[in-house]
Amino acid sequence: MSDETFVKSVSSDIPIASLSQDRFSVQDYVQSLCSFIRSAETPITVSIQGEWGSGKTSFMKMIESILCDPTLPDDDRFDAIWLDTWSLFLEDNQERASIKLLTDLISQIGRHLGSYASESRSDEMKSSARQSLRALSKIVLSVANVDPESVDSLWDSLGGSSPTTTGSLKNRLGELISQEVTSCGNGTTGRGFLIFIDDLDRLSPQLAVSLLETVKNLFDVKYCVFVLAIDFDIVKLGVEQKYGTSLVRGRDVAQEFFDKIIQASFNVPVRKYDVMPLILERLRALRLLSSPTQYSMRRATIKSIMVASTNKNPRAIKATLNALQIVLHIIRSTTKKEPYRLMVLDLVALEKAFPRVYEALAKSSVLASGGRNVEKRDIAGLSQLLVSDKCMSQLLEVDDPLGSISRRARILVDEFARLALECWESDIPFDDLFDAIGLVSGDYDASTEVRYSGSLYDASSTTQFAQGERLVDLIDFSSHHHVLDVGCGNGKTTVELWLCNPAMDVDAIDISESQIRSAHVHYEQARRELNKKRDDQTGLGTIEFEILDFNQIHKQARYDLVFSNSALHWLSHPKNGYMRLFRALKPGGLLAVHQGGAGTYRGLHAIARQAIEEVGLLDRYSGWQFPSFYPTAEEMHQMLEDIGFEEITVQAIESDGLNASPTLPQDFAIASLIYYKIPSISEAEFQSIESAYTRICQETEPDLYTNRLYVFATKPN
């Protein structure tokens, strides 16, 4: 394959823009949505629901291409407004975020109403619209207490008294929009505005809910149609975070909020997607198989692998095929035989969808024999041998009530077993595949898959260790016997807490193999020094360090103390995570946690975003948010209370950075900037981001604000 062909066959993650680009046969759904919007009485809000990467943005773009087609006459054309939520993802202040969104919305409406393309539009009409929108923009800022000018004088420029309530301002906005939309010959839309708000489910749930409330409260007026890309689960979580429990006196508050804000919901029909034409087209471009006949013969296997690994999610399909392309380029001089080539597809798909299962498979003792100890024709038997390995079986026994995750992972293992037997029967070795795939392995969920380097973390963990020491100092360890340390890192803090009561047995877990290796070194050194001081080793406990994903904690009612330092803010599903720790505690057990709080490292995140923009990679991060859980003290307290903890104390310690470690920007680069290395960014591109970040930190005085939460709670007896 030539390099030119290699480049041309890469799939980007850019949403499609029109029906002509539809690859999954969803035109009928889009047309139905457009017919509904045309016939709906405004104002109305429509939600496009679906998981990340399912095609929500593409649906919105196709709706825009139909309803906002510039070739349509004014009286049949909507004008489109797109609100950028990416710029708000680092915003920790909900009021400021709401102001930014409202200002953007007012500004865009102003540009539409200030379009003077129509020669028939009089100078008087142009001047009136321009003055009205300028005044309205200032009023919105004034009502939000960010503009020093008098609201009264501003409103006088529109005529009439100053608005004293949100309702008054909303009415005036509605009057202006109605006047402009219904006027003939002014070059403005005759149908109204389609206001698209994308990526709300990438924001923190509570911020997403607040923005929905703000925009709807002010712009829920005639001739405005809101089209939102959001998930009900995000709304539900946001309502819980903002207002407490979702059930009040038998009422589902989240559902009532959703129904009030959104009048029509549409679920992206991922299960109806016809994904095989796109997949087969890409595989042919990559020359995965040797002939057209082979694609027909192996179609069922290809479909099984791709559907099980991606669940028909377009973004996951593209990411898997792009990773496959790189692996095929690496191994292009090796065998072209079909079983081997299909195994490449299966292993790439498994690594992208279930990286921990892939890792367990790569280390399986069953494969070490090269198939010599396996009955050649017993596919089911080989598959069972593979999944019966202790590590693999634990990974497949996840919290998965519907069985979807484990079922899909098992399908990929079954396909591997079938292909492995074909390879063994034809004497085709495939051990090299694991090394090749390891070169391009990517992390879908950075919060669970990013691995720290033990040596680098040792050199940059001064801040974390000091924070951990403070947490240790706040605990009386004399009454604890069994302790769990979650996210132990290099083990320095684990050793410190163990030395407070060496009779304790401590289970310490971390996902990083190199971190655990460093932890063993620190522990052995501490144990040798302790042995020199103690003649009697009777009653001495131990620390058991283990490479373990947080989601694999299944022990219940085992620990007197669950301890965690600078780790739990990486939880992608914090409530579920803290619930898991609640179950791990014995009745009466203590939870002791230090983690980041609202606004932590906001200045360094701003520099990271500036660096991304400076090197021209901002478009790659469209819709992405930093994978952290930085709650306020109140939000943390409420969540723990909802889970069932008692005697909860949450202390927020804020710092303006004046006494921060001078190495904090560098420490951030190692411990946090690594999460900005998303799958669509190459190693060279990420290095350019790192370089720009470092230079900006050196040339400026970064805002080193931090907000650290020290959390204590007990499980009821």
C-alpha positions as CSV (number, residue, x, y, z in Angstrom):
1,M,0.0,0.0,0.0
2,S,1.4,3.4,-0.9
3,D,1.7,6.2,1.6
4,E,-0.8,8.2,-0.5
5,T,-3.4,5.4,-0.2
6,F,-2.6,5.1,3.5
7,V,-3.4,8.7,4.1
8,K,-6.5,8.9,2.0
9,S,-8.1,5.9,3.8
10,V,-8.0,7.5,7.2
11,S,-11.3,8.3,8.8
12,S,-11.7,11.6,10.6
13,D,-14.1,12.3,13.5
14,I,-15.6,15.4,11.8
15,P,-19.4,15.3,11.9
16,I,-21.1,15.0,8.5
17,A,-22.7,18.1,7.2
18,S,-25.5,17.1,4.9
19,L,-27.8,14.2,3.9
20,S,-25.5,13.5,0.9
21,Q,-22.8,12.4,3.3
22,D,-25.1,10.0,5.3
23,R,-23.4,6.6,5.6
24,F,-25.8,4.8,7.9
25,S,-29.2,5.2,6.1
26,V,-30.7,7.6,8.6
27,Q,-32.2,10.1,6.1
28,D,-35.8,9.1,6.9
29,Y,-35.2,9.9,10.6
30,V,-33.7,13.3,9.8
31,Q,-36.5,14.2,7.4
32,S,-39.1,13.3,10.0
33,L,-37.4,15.5,12.6
34,C,-37.3,18.4,10.2
35,S,-41.0,17.9,9.4
36,F,-41.8,17.9,13.1
37,I,-39.8,21.2,13.6
38,R,-41.5,22.9,10.7
39,S,-45.0,22.0,12.0
40,A,-44.2,22.7,15.7
41,E,-45.5,25.7,17.6
42,T,-42.7,27.7,18.9
43,P,-41.0,28.0,21.4
44,I,-40.0,24.4,21.6
45,T,-37.0,22.4,22.7
46,V,-35.9,19.2,21.0
47,S,-33.3,16.9,22.5
48,I,-31.1,14.6,20.4
49,Q,-30.0,11.8,22.8
50,G,-27.3,9.2,22.5
51,E,-24.0,8.2,24.0
52,W,-20.7,10.0,23.1
53,G,-19.8,9.4,19.5
54,S,-23.2,8.1,18.5
55,G,-23.7,10.8,15.9
56,K,-25.7,13.5,17.7
57,T,-23.8,16.3,16.1
58,S,-24.2,14.8,12.7
59,F,-27.9,14.6,13.1
60,M,-27.9,18.3,14.1
61,K,-25.8,19.2,11.1
62,M,-28.1,17.4,8.7
63,I,-31.1,19.2,10.3
64,E,-29.4,22.5,9.7
65,S,-28.6,21.6,6.1
66,I,-32.3,21.1,5.4
67,L,-34.0,23.8,7.4
68,C,-31.4,26.5,7.1
69,D,-30.6,26.0,3.4
70,P,-29.6,29.5,2.2
71,T,-31.3,28.8,-1.2
72,L,-34.7,28.6,0.6
73,P,-36.9,31.7,0.5
74,D,-36.9,33.8,3.6
75,D,-40.4,32.8,4.7
76,D,-39.4,29.1,4.7
77,R,-35.9,29.3,6.1
78,F,-34.7,29.1,9.7
79,D,-31.4,30.8,10.7
80,A,-29.0,28.6,12.6
81,I,-27.1,29.5,15.7
82,W,-24.5,27.2,17.2
83,L,-23.5,27.8,20.9
84,D,-20.0,26.7,21.8
85,T,-19.8,24.8,25.1
86,W,-16.2,23.6,24.6
87,S,-15.0,27.1,25.8
88,L,-17.0,26.5,29.0
89,F,-15.6,23.1,30.0
90,L,-12.9,24.6,32.3
91,E,-15.3,27.2,33.7
92,D,-15.9,26.3,37.4
93,N,-18.2,29.3,38.1
94,Q,-21.8,28.6,36.9
95,E,-22.7,32.3,36.8
96,R,-19.8,33.2,34.6
97,A,-20.5,30.3,32.3
98,S,-24.1,31.3,31.9
99,I,-23.1,34.9,31.1
100,K,-20.7,33.7,28.4
101,L,-23.4,31.6,26.8
102,L,-26.0,34.3,26.9
103,T,-23.6,36.9,25.5
104,D,-22.7,34.5,22.7
105,L,-26.4,33.9,21.9
106,I,-27.3,37.6,21.9
107,S,-24.3,38.3,19.7
108,Q,-25.2,35.7,17.1
109,I,-28.8,36.8,17.0
110,G,-27.5,40.3,16.5
111,R,-25.4,39.2,13.5
112,H,-28.4,37.5,11.9
113,L,-30.8,40.5,12.5
114,G,-28.0,42.8,11.4
115,S,-27.7,41.1,8.0
116,Y,-28.3,43.8,5.5
117,A,-28.1,41.7,2.4
118,S,-31.6,42.8,1.3
119,E,-31.4,46.1,-0.7
120,S,-35.1,46.6,0.1
121,R,-34.3,47.0,3.8
122,S,-34.5,50.6,4.7
123,D,-31.8,52.5,6.6
124,E,-34.3,53.1,9.4
125,M,-35.0,49.4,9.8
126,K,-31.3,48.6,9.8
127,S,-30.6,51.3,12.4
128,S,-33.4,50.2,14.6
129,A,-32.4,46.6,14.7
130,R,-28.7,47.5,15.3
131,Q,-29.6,49.8,18.2
132,S,-32.0,47.3,19.7
133,L,-29.5,44.4,19.7
134,R,-26.7,46.5,21.1
135,A,-28.9,47.6,24.0
136,L,-30.2,44.1,24.6
137,S,-26.6,42.8,24.8
138,K,-25.7,45.4,27.4
139,I,-28.9,44.7,29.3
140,V,-28.2,41.0,29.6
141,L,-24.7,41.8,31.0
142,S,-26.2,44.4,33.3
143,V,-28.8,42.0,34.7
144,A,-25.9,39.6,35.3
145,N,-24.1,42.3,37.3
146,V,-21.1,42.5,35.0
147,D,-21.7,45.9,33.3
148,P,-21.4,49.1,35.2
149,E,-23.9,51.1,33.1
150,S,-27.4,51.7,34.4
151,V,-30.0,49.2,33.3
152,D,-32.6,52.0,33.3
153,S,-30.7,54.2,30.8
154,L,-30.0,51.2,28.6
155,W,-33.6,50.2,28.5
156,D,-34.6,53.8,27.7
157,S,-32.7,53.4,24.4
158,L,-35.3,50.7,23.5
159,G,-38.2,52.7,24.7
160,G,-40.1,51.8,27.8
161,S,-39.3,51.2,31.4
162,S,-36.4,49.1,32.8
163,P,-37.1,45.4,33.2
164,T,-37.4,44.5,36.8
165,T,-37.6,40.8,36.3
166,T,-36.3,38.1,34.1
167,G,-39.8,37.8,32.7
168,S,-39.7,41.5,31.6
169,L,-36.5,41.1,29.8
170,K,-37.7,37.8,28.2
171,N,-40.8,39.6,26.9
172,R,-38.8,42.4,25.4
173,L,-36.5,39.9,23.7
174,G,-39.6,38.1,22.3
175,E,-41.0,41.3,21.0
176,L,-37.8,42.2,19.1
177,I,-37.4,38.7,17.6
178,S,-41.0,38.5,16.6
179,Q,-40.9,42.0,15.0
180,E,-37.8,41.1,13.0
181,V,-38.9,37.7,11.9
182,T,-42.4,38.7,10.8
183,S,-41.3,41.9,8.9
184,C,-41.3,41.5,5.2
185,G,-38.3,42.3,3.0
186,N,-35.8,42.8,5.7
187,G,-33.5,39.9,4.7
188,T,-34.1,38.0,7.9
189,T,-35.5,34.5,8.4
190,G,-39.2,34.2,8.2
191,R,-39.4,31.1,10.3
192,G,-37.2,31.9,13.3
193,F,-34.0,30.6,14.8
194,L,-32.7,27.1,15.3
195,I,-30.4,27.3,18.3
196,F,-28.1,24.3,18.4
197,I,-26.4,23.5,21.7
198,D,-23.9,20.7,21.3
199,D,-21.7,18.8,23.8
200,L,-23.7,19.6,26.9
201,D,-23.1,16.1,28.1
202,R,-19.3,16.9,28.0
203,L,-19.8,19.5,30.7
204,S,-20.1,18.7,34.4
205,P,-23.8,17.6,34.9
206,Q,-24.6,20.4,37.3
207,L,-23.2,23.1,34.9
208,A,-25.1,21.5,32.0
209,V,-28.4,21.8,34.0
210,S,-27.6,25.4,35.0
211,L,-27.0,26.4,31.5
212,L,-30.2,24.8,30.3
213,E,-32.1,26.7,32.9
214,T,-30.5,30.0,32.1
215,V,-31.0,29.9,28.3
216,K,-34.5,28.5,28.6
217,N,-35.6,31.1,31.2
218,L,-34.5,34.0,28.9
219,F,-34.9,32.7,25.4
220,D,-38.0,30.5,25.6
221,V,-39.8,32.8,23.2
222,K,-41.7,32.6,20.0
223,Y,-39.7,31.8,16.8
224,C,-36.9,30.1,18.9
225,V,-36.4,26.4,18.5
226,F,-33.7,24.8,20.7
227,V,-32.0,21.6,19.5
228,L,-29.9,20.1,22.2
229,A,-27.4,17.2,22.2
230,I,-27.7,15.7,25.6
231,D,-28.4,12.5,27.6
232,F,-31.1,12.1,30.1
233,D,-28.6,10.4,32.5
234,I,-26.5,13.6,32.5
235,V,-29.6,15.7,33.3
236,K,-30.6,13.3,36.1
237,L,-27.1,13.5,37.6
238,G,-27.0,17.3,37.3
239,V,-30.4,17.6,39.0
240,E,-29.2,15.4,41.8
241,Q,-26.1,17.4,42.2
242,K,-27.9,20.7,42.2
243,Y,-31.1,19.9,44.0
244,G,-30.4,16.7,45.9
245,T,-32.1,13.4,45.6
246,S,-34.0,12.7,42.4
247,L,-37.0,11.4,44.3
248,V,-39.0,13.8,46.4
249,R,-42.2,12.4,48.0
250,G,-42.5,9.8,45.3
251,R,-41.9,12.4,42.5
252,D,-39.1,11.9,40.0
253,V,-37.6,15.5,40.1
254,A,-35.1,14.8,37.3
255,Q,-37.8,13.5,35.0
256,E,-40.1,16.5,35.8
257,F,-37.2,18.9,35.1
258,F,-36.4,17.1,31.8
259,D,-40.0,17.3,30.7
260,K,-40.3,20.9,31.6
261,I,-37.2,21.9,29.7
262,I,-37.6,19.6,26.7
263,Q,-40.8,19.1,24.8
264,A,-39.7,16.5,22.3
265,S,-37.0,13.8,22.7
266,F,-35.3,11.8,19.9
267,N,-32.9,8.9,20.6
268,V,-30.2,8.5,18.0
269,P,-31.1,5.1,16.4
270,V,-27.7,3.6,16.7
271,R,-29.1,0.0,16.6
272,K,-30.7,0.8,13.3
273,Y,-27.4,2.0,11.7
274,D,-26.3,0.0,8.7
275,V,-22.6,0.1,9.5
276,M,-21.3,-2.7,7.3
277,P,-21.0,-0.7,4.0
278,L,-18.7,1.8,5.7
279,I,-16.7,-0.9,7.4
280,L,-16.3,-3.0,4.3
281,E,-15.3,0.0,2.3
282,R,-12.6,0.9,4.7
283,L,-11.3,-2.7,5.0
284,R,-11.1,-3.0,1.2
285,A,-9.2,0.3,1.1
286,L,-6.8,-1.2,3.7
287,R,-6.6,-4.4,1.8
288,L,-7.3,-6.4,4.9
289,L,-8.3,-9.6,2.9
290,S,-7.0,-11.0,-0.3
291,S,-10.0,-10.9,-2.6
292,P,-13.6,-9.7,-2.9
293,T,-14.7,-13.3,-2.3
294,Q,-13.0,-13.4,1.1
295,Y,-15.0,-10.3,2.2
296,S,-18.2,-12.1,1.4
297,M,-17.1,-15.3,3.0
298,R,-15.9,-13.6,6.2
299,R,-18.6,-10.9,6.4
300,A,-20.3,-12.6,9.4
301,T,-17.0,-12.7,11.3
302,I,-16.2,-9.0,10.5
303,K,-19.7,-7.9,11.6
304,S,-19.5,-9.9,14.8
305,I,-16.1,-8.3,15.7
306,M,-17.1,-4.8,14.8
307,V,-20.5,-4.7,16.4
308,A,-19.4,-6.4,19.6
309,S,-16.5,-4.0,20.0
310,T,-18.1,-0.7,19.0
311,N,-21.8,-1.3,19.6
312,K,-22.3,0.5,16.2
313,N,-21.0,3.7,17.7
314,P,-19.6,5.7,14.7
315,R,-16.8,7.3,16.6
316,A,-15.7,3.9,18.0
317,I,-15.8,2.4,14.5
318,K,-13.6,5.1,13.1
319,A,-11.1,4.9,15.9
320,T,-10.9,1.1,15.6
321,L,-10.4,1.2,11.9
322,N,-7.7,3.9,12.2
323,A,-5.8,1.9,14.8
324,L,-6.1,-1.2,12.5
325,Q,-4.7,0.8,9.6
326,I,-1.6,1.7,11.6
327,V,-1.1,-1.9,12.8
328,L,-1.4,-3.2,9.2
329,H,1.2,-0.6,8.1
330,I,3.6,-1.9,10.8
331,I,3.1,-5.6,9.8
332,R,2.8,-5.1,6.1
333,S,5.6,-7.5,5.3
334,T,4.1,-10.4,7.2
335,T,1.6,-13.1,6.2
336,K,-1.4,-12.2,4.1
337,K,-3.4,-15.3,5.1
338,E,-7.0,-14.6,6.2
339,P,-7.1,-16.0,9.7
340,Y,-4.1,-14.0,10.7
341,R,-5.4,-10.8,9.1
342,L,-8.8,-11.2,10.8
343,M,-7.0,-11.8,14.1
344,V,-5.4,-8.4,13.7
345,L,-8.9,-6.9,13.4
346,D,-10.2,-8.8,16.4
347,L,-7.3,-7.9,18.7
348,V,-7.3,-4.2,17.7
349,A,-11.0,-4.1,18.3
350,L,-10.6,-5.9,21.7
351,E,-7.8,-3.5,22.8
352,K,-9.8,-0.4,21.8
353,A,-13.1,-1.6,23.5
354,F,-11.8,-3.6,26.4
355,P,-8.1,-2.8,27.0
356,R,-7.9,-4.7,30.3
357,V,-9.4,-7.8,28.8
358,Y,-6.9,-7.5,25.9
359,E,-4.1,-7.2,28.4
360,A,-5.2,-10.3,30.2
361,L,-5.5,-12.2,26.9
362,A,-2.0,-11.1,25.9
363,K,-0.6,-12.6,29.1
364,S,-2.6,-15.8,29.0
365,S,-0.7,-19.0,29.9
366,V,-2.9,-20.8,27.4
367,L,-1.3,-19.0,24.5
368,A,2.2,-19.6,25.8
369,S,2.0,-23.2,24.6
370,G,1.4,-22.1,21.1
371,G,-1.7,-24.3,21.0
372,R,0.2,-27.6,21.7
373,N,-2.0,-28.3,24.7
374,V,-5.3,-27.4,23.1
375,E,-7.7,-29.7,21.3
376,K,-7.4,-28.3,17.7
377,R,-11.1,-28.5,16.9
378,D,-12.6,-27.5,20.2
379,I,-13.3,-23.8,19.7
380,A,-15.6,-23.6,22.7
381,G,-13.1,-25.4,24.8
382,L,-10.3,-23.0,23.9
383,S,-12.5,-20.0,24.6
384,Q,-13.4,-21.4,28.0
385,L,-9.8,-22.0,28.8
386,L,-9.0,-18.4,28.0
387,V,-11.7,-16.8,30.1
388,S,-11.1,-19.2,33.0
389,D,-7.8,-17.6,33.7
390,K,-8.1,-15.8,37.1
391,C,-7.4,-12.3,35.7
392,M,-9.7,-12.7,32.7
393,S,-12.6,-14.1,34.8
394,Q,-12.3,-11.2,37.2
395,L,-12.4,-8.7,34.4
396,L,-15.6,-10.2,32.9
397,E,-17.3,-10.2,36.3
398,V,-17.9,-6.5,36.3
399,D,-20.9,-4.5,37.6
400,D,-23.0,-5.0,34.5
401,P,-26.7,-5.7,35.4
402,L,-27.7,-6.3,31.7
403,G,-24.7,-8.4,30.9
404,S,-23.9,-6.2,27.8
405,I,-20.2,-5.5,28.5
406,S,-19.2,-9.0,29.5
407,R,-21.3,-10.5,26.6
408,R,-19.6,-8.2,24.1
409,A,-16.1,-8.9,25.4
410,R,-16.8,-12.6,25.4
411,I,-17.8,-12.5,21.7
412,L,-14.4,-11.0,20.9
413,V,-12.6,-13.7,22.9
414,D,-14.7,-16.4,21.1
415,E,-13.8,-14.9,17.7
416,F,-10.1,-14.9,18.8
417,A,-10.3,-18.6,19.8
418,R,-11.8,-19.5,16.5
419,L,-9.1,-17.6,14.6
420,A,-6.3,-18.9,16.8
421,L,-7.3,-22.5,16.0
422,E,-7.3,-21.6,12.3
423,C,-3.8,-20.2,12.6
424,W,-2.5,-23.1,14.6
425,E,-3.9,-25.6,12.2
426,S,-2.1,-23.7,9.3
427,D,1.1,-23.3,11.4
428,I,0.7,-19.5,11.3
429,P,2.4,-17.8,14.3
430,F,0.7,-14.7,15.7
431,D,2.7,-13.8,18.8
432,D,4.1,-10.7,17.1
433,L,0.6,-9.2,16.9
434,F,0.5,-8.3,20.6
435,D,3.7,-6.3,20.2
436,A,2.5,-4.5,17.1
437,I,-0.9,-3.6,18.7
438,G,0.9,-2.4,21.8
439,L,2.6,0.3,19.8
440,V,-0.8,2.0,18.9
441,S,-2.9,1.1,22.0
442,G,-5.0,4.1,22.9
443,D,-7.1,5.1,25.9
444,Y,-10.7,5.8,25.4
445,D,-11.3,6.6,29.1
446,A,-8.2,8.5,30.2
447,S,-9.5,8.5,33.8
448,T,-9.0,4.7,34.1
449,E,-6.4,3.9,31.5
450,V,-3.6,6.6,31.8
451,R,-0.6,5.0,33.3
452,Y,2.0,7.1,35.2
453,S,5.7,6.4,35.0
454,G,6.9,5.4,38.5
455,S,10.2,7.1,38.1
456,L,8.7,10.3,36.7
457,Y,6.0,10.4,39.4
458,D,8.7,9.9,42.1
459,A,10.4,13.0,40.8
460,S,7.3,15.1,40.6
461,S,5.1,14.0,43.5
462,T,6.3,16.4,46.1
463,T,2.9,18.2,46.2
464,Q,0.9,15.0,46.4
465,F,3.1,13.5,49.1
466,A,2.8,16.6,51.2
467,Q,-1.0,16.5,50.8
468,G,-1.0,12.9,51.7
469,E,1.0,13.5,54.9
470,R,-1.6,16.0,56.0
471,L,-4.3,13.4,55.5
472,V,-2.3,10.8,57.5
473,D,-1.8,13.3,60.3
474,L,-5.6,13.7,60.7
475,I,-6.2,10.0,61.3
476,D,-5.9,7.9,64.4
477,F,-4.7,4.5,63.1
478,S,-4.6,2.7,66.4
479,S,-8.0,1.1,66.0
480,H,-7.6,0.0,62.4
481,H,-6.6,-3.5,61.3
482,H,-7.5,-3.9,57.7
483,V,-6.9,-0.9,55.4
484,L,-7.5,-0.3,51.7
485,D,-5.4,2.4,49.9
486,V,-6.9,3.3,46.6
487,G,-4.6,4.8,44.0
488,C,-1.5,4.3,46.1
489,G,0.8,5.5,43.3
490,N,4.5,5.2,44.2
491,G,3.6,3.9,47.7
492,K,5.3,6.6,49.7
493,T,2.1,7.7,51.5
494,T,1.1,4.1,51.9
495,V,4.3,3.4,53.8
496,E,3.8,6.5,55.9
497,L,0.3,5.4,57.1
498,W,1.4,1.8,57.7
499,L,4.3,3.0,59.9
500,C,1.7,4.8,62.1
501,N,0.5,1.3,63.1
502,P,2.7,-1.4,61.6
503,A,0.3,-4.1,63.0
504,M,-2.1,-3.1,60.2
505,D,-2.6,-5.1,57.0
506,V,-2.8,-2.8,54.1
507,D,-4.1,-3.6,50.6
508,A,-2.7,-0.9,48.2
509,I,-3.9,-0.8,44.6
510,D,-2.9,1.2,41.5
511,I,-3.5,0.7,37.8
512,S,0.1,1.6,36.9
513,E,2.6,-1.3,36.8
514,S,5.6,1.0,37.1
515,Q,4.1,2.8,40.0
516,I,3.6,-0.5,41.8
517,R,7.2,-1.4,41.1
518,S,8.3,1.9,42.7
519,A,6.0,1.2,45.7
520,H,7.6,-2.2,46.3
521,V,11.0,-0.5,46.4
522,H,9.9,2.1,49.0
523,Y,8.1,-0.6,51.1
524,E,11.1,-2.9,51.2
525,Q,13.4,-0.1,52.3
526,A,11.0,1.0,55.0
527,R,10.5,-2.6,56.2
528,R,14.3,-3.2,56.5
529,E,14.7,0.0,58.5
530,L,11.8,-1.0,60.8
531,N,13.3,-4.4,61.3
532,K,16.5,-2.8,62.5
533,K,14.6,-1.0,65.2
534,R,12.5,-3.9,66.3
535,D,13.9,-7.0,67.9
536,D,10.5,-8.7,68.0
537,Q,8.7,-9.0,64.6
538,T,5.6,-10.6,66.2
539,G,2.4,-8.9,65.2
540,L,3.9,-7.0,62.3
541,G,1.4,-6.5,59.5
542,T,2.1,-6.2,55.8
543,I,1.4,-4.1,52.8
544,E,0.2,-6.0,49.7
545,F,0.7,-3.9,46.6
546,E,-1.4,-5.0,43.6
547,I,-1.9,-3.7,40.0
548,L,-5.6,-3.4,40.0
549,D,-8.2,-1.2,38.2
550,F,-10.5,0.7,40.6
551,N,-13.5,-0.9,39.0
552,Q,-12.2,-4.4,40.0
553,I,-12.7,-3.7,43.7
554,H,-15.3,-6.3,44.6
555,K,-14.6,-7.0,48.3
556,Q,-17.4,-6.1,50.6
557,A,-17.4,-5.3,54.3
558,R,-13.7,-6.1,54.6
559,Y,-11.9,-2.9,55.6
560,D,-11.9,-0.8,58.8
561,L,-10.4,2.1,56.8
562,V,-10.5,3.1,53.2
563,F,-7.8,5.7,52.4
564,S,-7.1,7.6,49.2
565,N,-4.8,10.5,48.4
566,S,-5.0,12.5,45.2
567,A,-6.6,9.8,43.2
568,L,-10.4,9.8,43.4
569,H,-10.8,13.0,41.4
570,W,-10.0,10.8,38.3
571,L,-13.2,8.8,38.8
572,S,-15.3,8.9,35.6
573,H,-18.4,7.9,37.6
574,P,-17.8,9.4,41.0
575,K,-21.0,8.4,42.7
576,N,-20.7,4.8,41.6
577,G,-17.0,4.8,42.7
578,Y,-17.7,6.1,46.2
579,M,-20.6,3.6,46.4
580,R,-18.0,0.9,45.7
581,L,-15.9,2.1,48.6
582,F,-19.0,2.3,50.9
583,R,-19.6,-1.4,50.2
584,A,-15.9,-2.3,50.8
585,L,-16.0,-0.8,54.3
586,K,-17.1,-2.8,57.4
587,P,-20.1,-1.3,59.3
588,G,-18.6,1.5,61.4
589,G,-15.6,1.8,59.0
590,L,-14.0,5.1,58.2
591,L,-13.5,6.7,54.7
592,A,-10.6,9.2,54.6
593,V,-9.9,10.9,51.3
594,H,-8.0,13.8,49.9
595,Q,-8.9,14.9,46.4
596,G,-9.2,18.0,44.2
597,G,-12.1,20.4,44.6
598,A,-13.9,22.9,42.4
599,G,-11.5,25.1,40.4
600,T,-8.3,23.2,41.2
601,Y,-5.5,24.1,38.7
602,R,-7.8,26.3,36.7
603,G,-4.9,28.5,35.7
604,L,-2.8,25.6,34.5
605,H,-5.7,24.1,32.6
606,A,-6.2,27.5,30.9
607,I,-2.5,27.5,29.9
608,A,-2.9,24.0,28.5
609,R,-5.9,25.1,26.4
610,Q,-3.9,28.2,25.3
611,A,-1.0,25.8,24.2
612,I,-3.4,23.6,22.3
613,E,-4.9,26.6,20.5
614,E,-1.4,28.0,19.8
615,V,-0.2,24.8,18.0
616,G,-3.3,24.7,15.9
617,L,-4.9,21.5,17.4
618,L,-8.0,23.1,19.1
619,D,-10.4,21.3,16.6
620,R,-9.2,17.9,17.8
621,Y,-10.5,18.7,21.3
622,S,-14.0,19.6,20.1
623,G,-16.4,18.0,22.6
624,W,-13.7,16.7,24.9
625,Q,-13.5,17.5,28.5
626,F,-10.8,17.0,31.1
627,P,-11.7,13.7,32.9
628,S,-11.8,14.9,36.5
629,F,-14.3,15.1,39.3
630,Y,-13.7,18.4,41.1
631,P,-16.8,19.0,43.3
632,T,-17.5,21.8,45.8
633,A,-17.5,20.8,49.4
634,E,-21.3,21.0,49.5
635,E,-21.6,18.7,46.4
636,M,-19.2,16.2,48.0
637,H,-21.1,16.2,51.3
638,Q,-24.5,15.7,49.5
639,M,-23.2,12.8,47.4
640,L,-21.8,11.0,50.4
641,E,-25.0,11.6,52.3
642,D,-27.1,10.2,49.4
643,I,-24.9,7.1,49.3
644,G,-25.5,6.4,53.0
645,F,-22.4,7.7,54.8
646,E,-22.8,9.4,58.2
647,E,-20.6,11.7,60.3
648,I,-19.5,13.4,57.1
649,T,-17.0,16.3,57.2
650,V,-15.6,17.9,54.1
651,Q,-12.9,20.6,54.6
652,A,-12.1,22.7,51.5
653,I,-8.6,24.2,51.7
654,E,-8.2,26.9,49.0
655,S,-4.9,28.5,48.0
656,D,-4.1,31.3,45.7
657,G,-0.8,29.7,44.9
658,L,1.5,32.2,46.7
659,N,3.0,29.4,48.8
660,A,2.8,26.7,46.2
661,S,5.8,24.6,45.2
662,P,7.8,26.4,42.5
663,T,7.7,23.1,40.6
664,L,3.9,22.9,40.5
665,P,3.7,23.8,36.8
666,Q,6.2,21.0,36.0
667,D,4.4,18.6,38.3
668,F,1.1,19.4,36.6
669,A,2.7,18.6,33.2
670,I,3.6,15.1,34.4
671,A,0.5,14.3,36.5
672,S,-2.3,16.1,34.7
673,L,-1.2,17.3,31.2
674,I,-0.8,13.6,30.3
675,Y,-4.6,13.4,30.2
676,Y,-4.7,15.8,27.2
677,K,-3.0,13.1,25.1
678,I,-6.3,11.9,23.6
679,P,-6.4,9.2,20.9
680,S,-6.6,11.7,18.0
681,I,-3.3,13.3,19.0
682,S,0.0,11.8,17.8
683,E,3.1,11.6,20.1
684,A,4.8,14.4,18.1
685,E,1.7,16.6,18.4
686,F,1.4,16.0,22.1
687,Q,5.1,17.0,22.5
688,S,4.4,20.2,20.7
689,I,1.6,20.9,23.2
690,E,3.9,20.1,26.1
691,S,6.6,22.5,24.7
692,A,4.1,25.3,24.3
693,Y,2.7,24.7,27.8
694,T,6.2,24.8,29.3
695,R,7.1,28.0,27.4
696,I,3.9,29.8,28.4
697,C,4.4,28.9,32.0
698,Q,7.9,30.3,31.9
699,E,6.9,33.5,30.2
700,T,3.9,34.3,32.4
701,E,3.0,34.1,36.1
702,P,0.5,31.2,36.1
703,D,-2.6,31.2,38.3
704,L,-1.7,28.4,40.7
705,Y,-5.0,28.3,42.5
706,T,-5.9,25.0,44.2
707,N,-8.9,23.8,46.1
708,R,-8.2,20.6,48.1
709,L,-10.9,18.6,49.8
710,Y,-10.2,16.5,52.9
711,V,-13.1,14.2,53.4
712,F,-14.1,11.9,56.3
713,A,-17.2,9.8,56.6
714,T,-18.3,6.6,58.4
715,K,-20.4,3.7,57.3
716,P,-23.3,3.2,59.7
717,N,-23.2,0.2,62.0
